[in-house]
Amino acid sequence: MNQLLLAAGDNNPAGPEFGEASPLGLFIILLLLIGTILLVRSMNGHIKRLPESFDEPAEAPEAQEQPGKKPED
């Protein structure tokens, strides 16, 4: 058991840098935030261009071709 505790080491973080985030971390978070905002705006633009319904519009009964009849010119 003592060997396991010795292998684990000191898990109490302390020192002059404890609790400080690096500026690189902030930069990465800001890049992810900007990317997310741009993706949402792009997705909204694509969604607005979609048709109201994907169902095909119903044709008038006389416009449908009836079997056995030739279309008139």
Residue, then its C-alpha position, 0 to 999 in steps of 0.5 A: m500500500n505504501q508503494l502505491l502512495l509513493a507512486a502517486g506522488d504529490n497530488n496537492p498542486a501548489g506553487p507560484e503558477f497554481g491557479e493561473a491560466s495561460p494566455l494561450g488558453l484564453f486565445i483558444i477559447l476565443l477562437l472556438l467561440i468565434g468559430t461557433i458563432l460563425l457556424v451558427r450564422s451560416m447554419n441559420g442562413h442555410i435553414k432560411r433558404l429551405p422550402e417550407s415543405f419538401d412535399e411535392p405540390a399537388e397537380a390539378p386533376e386535368a393536368q395529370e396524364q390519364p392512362g389510355k389518352k394521348p396528350e393534346d398538342 
